[in-house]
Amino acid sequence: MSLAEPGKPYDSLGEWWYVDAPENRVRGRVSYVPAGTISLSLYCGREKLGSMHPELLHGQCGGREVTLMDVHYDAHSWAKGGIEETQFEAERLLIGEHFQRKDFTFSELSARFDQLENWIGHSPFDWKAIKHDHRHVAASFVAPEPTEVEVLPNGMRILFDPELSPGISG
């Protein structure tokens, strides 16, 4: 699962439906503008949709599952060619999963950082090089101890548990 790529606009055409009515699908376009809003235009009238205040909407865009959360009705209009269009706005756009309710939790989240020292301005690892001769150098790396941070106000905890893995970057 992922959010729309941070800092980049997202725009995709797909099929949309209410969580409790997957058989009632309609075409629509979701778009996201960084530091802006998440909007969904459904190409149908209000009578086909039923409720105008869904908490969640499911979609299928570009072969990927999409969930919109905290959805609210925005407007109704007639698009070009006499097609009805119903617009919604949402607070969250999640790509890659259909959530059945909005109060979900992750049991685990994993992230990988390439060139971490460039992000934080120094290497978080202690290391030393041992020269054996003019052609051989050995290096010893020690990862820092795990660190747990609590992020307020929601009480979310983040555990930073670095793991060394061999790799060569160029």
N, C-alpha and C positions, 0 to 999 in steps of 0.2 A: 504494500500500500504506500502511496505517496500523496503529498499535496501537489498542487500545481507547482511547477518549477519556480522556486523562490525568485522574486524579482523579475519574472518574465510573464507576459500576458498569456492567457490560455483561452482558446476558443474552439469548440467542438460541437458538431451536429450529431444527434443520436436519438434514441428512444427513451422515454421517461414514463414513470408510473409511480403511484402511491404504494407504499410498502404493503398495505393490506389489500391491494387490488392489482396484482401483477398481470392479470389478463387484460387490463384496460390501458394499453400503451399508446402513447402519442409521440409524434416527432417534435423535436425541439432543439434549440441551440443554447448551450451554456457558455458564458464568457466571464473572464476574470481579468481585471486590470490591477496591477500592483498599486497599493495605497488607494484602491478604489473599491468597487463593489463586485459581488458575484451576482450575475443576473442570469435568469433562465427565461427564454421565450418559448412557450409551447404553442404549436400551431393547431389550435382547436378552441372551441368556445367553452365558457364556464360551465355550461350544463353537462358537458362530457366529463368534466373533472370531478364534480361533486364538491367536496370541501375545498374552501379557498385558504385554509390555514393548516396545511400539513406541517408537522415538525420535521419529517424526513421525506425525501424523494429519492427514488432509485433511478439510475440511468445506465445505459450501455452506449459508450462513445468510443469510436475507434477500436472496438474489440475489447475495451476495458470497462470493468464495473466502476460506477461512480455513485457516491452518496452525497446529497446536499442536506445540510443540517440547519436548523433554525430558519426555516423557509417562511416567508410571508408574501402575501399577494401584493402586487405593486400597481398593475394597471391592466386594462383590457382595451384592445383596439382592433381595427380592421387593417390588415396589411395589404400590400399591392395584390391585385387580382381578386379581391373580395374574400381573402382568407382571414378567419378570426385568429387573433393572437392574444394570448394571456401571458402577462409578465409577472415573474416572481423575483424576489431578491433573497439571498441566503447569507448566513454568517460564515459557514464553513463549506469547503469543497474538498472531498476526500476521494482520491483516485486509486482504484485497485481493489476495492472491497465494498460489498453491500452490508451496511450495518442495519440491524433490525430495531435498534433503539439508540437514542442519542447519549445515554449515560453508560458508555462502554469504557473499559479500561484495557490497557495493554499489560500483559504479564511480563513482557520483555521487549526491549528495544535495543538494537545493535547499530552502531555507527562506526564507520571507518574514516580516518582522516589521513590523507596522503600529505606529506610535507608539513606535518603539524608544527614544526619549528618555525615555518614561515608565517603561520597563522598567529602564533602566540609570541613570536619575537625571540624565542630561545628554545633550546632542546629540553624537553621534559625528562630526558633520560641522562643518567650519569654514564660516562664511558671513558675509556682510556685505550690508547694504542700502544702496542708493544712491538718494537722493531726487532726482528730476528736477524736479518741480514739485508743486503741492498735490494732483494727481490721479494721478501716476505714480511708482511705486517699482520699482526693479530689484533683484533679489537675486542674489548669486553664491554658489554652494555648491561646496565642495571635499570630496570623499570621502577618508577616510583610506587610507593604503597598505594593501595586503593583509597579513594577519597569519596565520601558521600556528602551530597549537598541537598538541602531541602529548599525548594523554590516556593515562596509564598506568593499569593494568598491561598492557592488551592492545595498546598501540602504535598505536591508532587516531589518525589525524591529522585535524584540522579546519582548513580554510582559510576564514578570514573575508575575503571579497573584496567589499566593499560596492559597490553599483551605484546610481547615482541614476537615478530615473525620474520623469517629471512626474506629478503627481497632486494632487488637492485633497481634503482631508478636512475634515469639518465638525464 
